[in-house]
Amino acid sequence: MNAHRILTTTASLAGAALIAIALFVAMTVSGGTPLASACTIVHPKTGDLNADGLTNSLDALSILFYSAELTPAGDKYWMAGADVNCDAAVNTVDASIILQVDAGLTTIRP
């Protein structure tokens, strides 16, 4: 892993962590929104929720904003795409998985 990639990943994670901490303080407890067959609506899952071709902290941020009820739910395709762990809920767990993907620590199961 080259130095640029390490710095980019570190900066991305640090920024996302600060945002997550700030949102956590303001967040209400939310169990997520149940989805019908979330894993079959969007396949394969990539976690790229803003369709910029990347799975990164911006995608995780959109889930955190939704979880904190700062933005409304997207359409059923956004909701299905945001449920990256296929547990029929869009919540901070999905955001965490996307951040792990961005850092190169894991992949999203298709």
Secondary structure, 3 states (H helix, E strand, C coil): CCHHHHHHHHHHHHHHHHHHHHHHHHCCCCCCCCCCCHHHHCCCCCCCCCCCCCCCHHHHHHHHHHHCCCCCCCCHHHHHHHCCCCCCCCCHHHHHHHHHHHCCCCCCCC
